[in-house]
Amino acid sequence: MATVSGSPDLAGSGAPPPGGGAQAVAAEEEEREVVRVRVKKCESFLPPEFRSFAVDPQITSLDVLQHILIRAFDLNG
């Protein structure tokens, strides 16, 4: 399953970061959210395999995600 992991200060209260001013607010807006993915592959009686990686949901299409999984588990797609 996929889980979203974020820094608590990015969840924020809407107030600008201390000592950062307008530049820090602009930099924070430019940061992209990352989705951390942990995948478990179960195959018959073999022990399960796990892979973890992170993707940017703004630029990662379903085709790209499928390609990442194929490479991660050496699958014949």
C-alpha positions as CSV (number, residue, x, y, z in Angstrom):
1,M,0.0,0.0,0.0
2,A,1.0,3.6,-0.5
3,T,1.3,6.0,2.4
4,V,1.9,9.7,2.3
5,S,4.7,10.9,4.6
6,G,5.2,14.6,5.3
7,S,7.1,16.8,7.6
8,P,5.0,18.3,10.4
9,D,6.2,21.8,9.6
10,L,5.0,21.5,6.0
11,A,1.5,20.7,7.2
12,G,1.8,24.0,9.0
13,S,-0.6,26.5,10.4
14,G,-0.4,28.8,7.4
15,A,2.0,31.1,9.2
16,P,5.4,31.8,7.5
17,P,8.3,29.9,8.9
18,P,10.3,31.8,11.6
19,G,13.1,34.0,10.2
20,G,12.5,33.0,6.6
21,G,10.3,35.8,5.3
22,A,8.9,35.8,1.8
23,Q,11.7,33.7,0.3
24,A,11.0,30.8,2.7
25,V,7.3,30.9,1.9
26,A,8.0,30.9,-1.8
27,A,10.4,28.0,-1.4
28,E,7.8,26.1,0.6
29,E,5.2,26.5,-2.1
30,E,7.6,25.1,-4.7
31,E,8.3,21.9,-2.7
32,R,6.4,19.0,-4.0
33,E,4.6,16.4,-2.1
34,V,6.2,13.0,-2.2
35,V,4.4,9.7,-1.8
36,R,6.4,6.9,-0.2
37,V,5.4,3.5,-1.5
38,R,6.1,0.1,0.1
39,V,5.2,-2.9,-2.0
40,K,5.0,-6.5,-1.0
41,K,5.2,-9.3,-3.6
42,C,3.7,-12.7,-2.6
43,E,4.3,-15.6,-5.0
44,S,3.1,-19.1,-4.1
45,F,5.3,-20.6,-1.4
46,L,8.2,-18.3,-1.8
47,P,9.0,-15.8,0.9
48,P,7.5,-12.3,0.3
49,E,9.7,-9.6,-1.3
50,F,9.5,-6.0,-0.2
51,R,10.5,-2.9,-2.1
52,S,10.3,0.8,-1.0
53,F,10.5,3.9,-3.1
54,A,9.1,7.4,-3.4
55,V,7.3,9.0,-6.3
56,D,6.1,12.5,-7.1
57,P,2.3,12.2,-7.8
58,Q,2.4,15.4,-9.9
59,I,4.7,13.8,-12.5
60,T,4.3,10.0,-12.0
61,S,1.8,8.4,-14.4
62,L,0.3,5.0,-14.0
63,D,2.6,3.7,-16.8
64,V,5.7,5.1,-15.1
65,L,4.6,3.5,-11.8
66,Q,4.1,0.2,-13.6
67,H,7.6,0.4,-15.1
68,I,9.1,1.1,-11.7
69,L,7.4,-2.0,-10.2
70,I,8.5,-4.2,-13.2
71,R,12.1,-3.1,-12.7
72,A,12.0,-3.3,-8.9
73,F,10.9,-7.0,-8.9
74,D,12.5,-8.0,-12.2
75,L,9.1,-8.9,-13.7
76,N,8.3,-9.8,-17.3
77,G,5.8,-7.0,-18.0
